Amino acid sequence: MRKIPYAVVLVLFAASLSGCSGTDDGPSAYIDEVHIYVDGSFGDETLCQEALVLSSGEYYACSFTLTADAWLGIELDVASGSPSVDLITMSDLNFQNWEDGEEYYYLPDISDFATSGGSYSSNGNVEAGDYVMVVAN
């Protein structure tokens, strides 16, 4: 009978430690700006524009729809001293695969892994459809 209280204490102690040993204990990434836009001949159309802080293991996703083929541009400004991030632009179907940890395809001209920021432009028009741009820490 005396073993049950000790077992309960052990279980409660182990449960309190379960969140302490995760792999998401790295530094936060400070994104001064991520701006995705359609580069038009008479002006740009902003699809998403944000400043954000991403804890280790977190991501920001911007979903957008292109109603016609378009030239896309992305400006990514990661604050000095922040860890590098992944910038991935993909179709919405591939985004689901990415979230599930499965194989996925991305648009290489407007994606960059382990980047500290920069300017990105599609190499030609991106086909009309539904897309997601992800910034992941």
PAVEX-882956 format. One record per residue (C-alpha): residue in one letter; x, y, z. Coordinates in pm, whole numbers, padded with zeros to 5 digits, always signed. Each point is the difference from the previous one (the first is absolute). Example, Ala and Ser with C-alpha at 12.3 -4.5 7.8 and 13.67 -1.06 7.14 Angstrom:
REM residues 2
A+01230-00450+00780S+00137+00344-00066
REM end
This chain:
REM residues 137
M+00000+00000+00000R+00286+00242+00068K+00133-00038-00355I-00302+00169-00162P+00069+00353+00141Y+00363-00026-00114A-00110-00112-00346V-00241+00296-00026V+00277+00242+00100L+00236-00158-00254V-00260+00028-00278L-00073+00366+00084F+00372+00082+00011A+00065-00171-00335A-00294+00185-00157S+00138+00333+00117L+00331-00074-00177S-00155-00106-00330G+00009+00349-00153C+00351+00083+00115S+00204-00219-00230G-00149+00091-00339T+00206+00094-00306D-00176+00335-00036D+00208+00180+00260G+00205+00204-00249P-00006+00377-00039S-00289+00193-00149A+00030+00146-00349Y-00090+00366-00040I-00143+00071-00344D-00001+00376-00057E-00207-00052-00315V-00119-00267-00236H-00175+00146-00304I-00137-00206-00288Y-00144+00183-00296V-00107-00029-00361D+00246+00201-00207G-00219+00189-00246S+00089+00236-00281F-00223+00275+00148G+00079-00064+00366D+00035-00282+00249E-00283-00184+00174T+00084-00105+00357L-00112-00352+00087C+00148-00012+00352Q+00211+00235+00208E+00093-00072+00361A+00258+00058+00270L+00017-00286+00248V+00190-00196+00260L+00022-00376-00047S+00098-00220+00292S+00214-00299-00081G-00212-00258-00184E-00273+00251-00096Y-00098+00116-00345Y-00206+00272-00168A-00210-00093-00303C-00153+00242-00250S-00263-00152-00230F-00090+00176-00323T-00174-00065-00330L+00123+00112-00339T-00294+00047-00236A+00236+00030-00297D+00363-00087-00072A+00220+00256+00179W+00358+00098+00078L+00057-00026+00377G+00250+00180+00219I+00092-00057+00363E+00197+00229+00231L+00119-00170+00319D+00179+00205+00266V+00130-00206+00293A+00138+00208+00288S+00374-00002+00056G+00096-00261+00257S-00312-00210-00057P+00035-00362-00105S-00047-00080-00367V-00346-00106-00116D-00150-00203-00281L-00204+00181-00266I-00212-00248-00193T-00259+00081-00267M-00217-00289-00117S-00348-00092-00117D-00263-00049+00268L+00000-00377-00063N+00375-00017+00056F-00041+00211+00315Q-00219-00274+00145N+00273-00254-00079W+00261+00230+00160E-00210+00033+00316D-00039-00379+00013G+00377-00050-00033E-00038-00166-00340E+00182+00070-00327Y-00103+00324-00169Y+00088+00221-00295Y+00078+00369+00029L+00071+00291-00235P+00383+00021+00007D+00038+00361-00122I-00215+00136+00283S+00116-00239+00272D+00322-00009+00201F+00112-00221+00285A+00210+00120+00295T-00015+00359-00122S+00066+00326+00178G-00227+00180-00244G+00014+00154-00343S-00200+00082-00312Y-00156-00282-00198S-00179+00004-00334S-00171-00271-00199N+00183-00084-00319G-00298+00064-00227N-00366-00016+00079V-00142-00225+00269E-00315-00178-00119A-00340+00102+00133G-00095-00202+00307D+00008-00022+00378Y+00337+00042+00174V+00156+00025+00345M+00319+00184+00095V+00157-00122+00325V+00267+00154+00220A+00117-00267+00247N+00242+00027+00292
REM end
